[in-house]
Structures are given as structure tokens and as C-alpha cells.
Amino acid sequence: MPHMPRPPSVDHGVISFLWAIGLGAYIYYGSLAVGVSGGTAFIFAALGAFAIFVFVRVSGEQTPPRRYATRRRSQPTPRQD
């Protein structure tokens, strides 16, 4: 059975930026849809995108716990008296 290749590694800052742009656009167009003026919608979207970027950048990355090699206990040597 062939091995499936892994997806490419992407820096967490890029992922945070993409989340911020996507949700900022959602805030912008959602604000326009409910009747907020364009300038106000842009300000809300920019502030929201910045807050989302910082939040995802700081708390979004999950690093797996470090695995330590298990050490075998040394067997006590029998005393020969």
C-alpha cells in the first residue's frame, strides 16, 4: 500500500493571517448587509481582524507534548559475597 504524503508545513503566522482576513471579510460584508456604512464597517472589520490575528497567533497553536525516551531501570546486580 503506498504511503500518503504529508501536507506541506505552513507557519502558524500565515494560518493566523488567513483566519484574520477571512473573518475580517465576514465582519465587513456582514456589517454592510445589515446597513452599517462602509467606513464604519471597514473600521470594525479591521479591528476585528487584528484581534482575531492576535488571538489565533497567541493561543491557536497546539504543540504536542514532548516525548521523552523511556529509560530502562538498571537491574540491581546480585551481590556475591
Residue pairs with C-beta under 8 A, 6 or more apart in sequence:
12 57
12 60
12 61
13 57
15 56
15 60
16 53
16 56
16 57
16 60
17 53
19 52
19 53
19 56
19 60
20 49
20 50
20 52
20 53
20 56
21 49
23 48
23 49
23 52
24 45
24 46
24 48
24 49
24 52
25 45
27 41
27 44
27 45
27 48
27 49
28 41
28 42
28 44
28 45
31 40
31 41
31 44
31 45
32 38
32 41
36 44
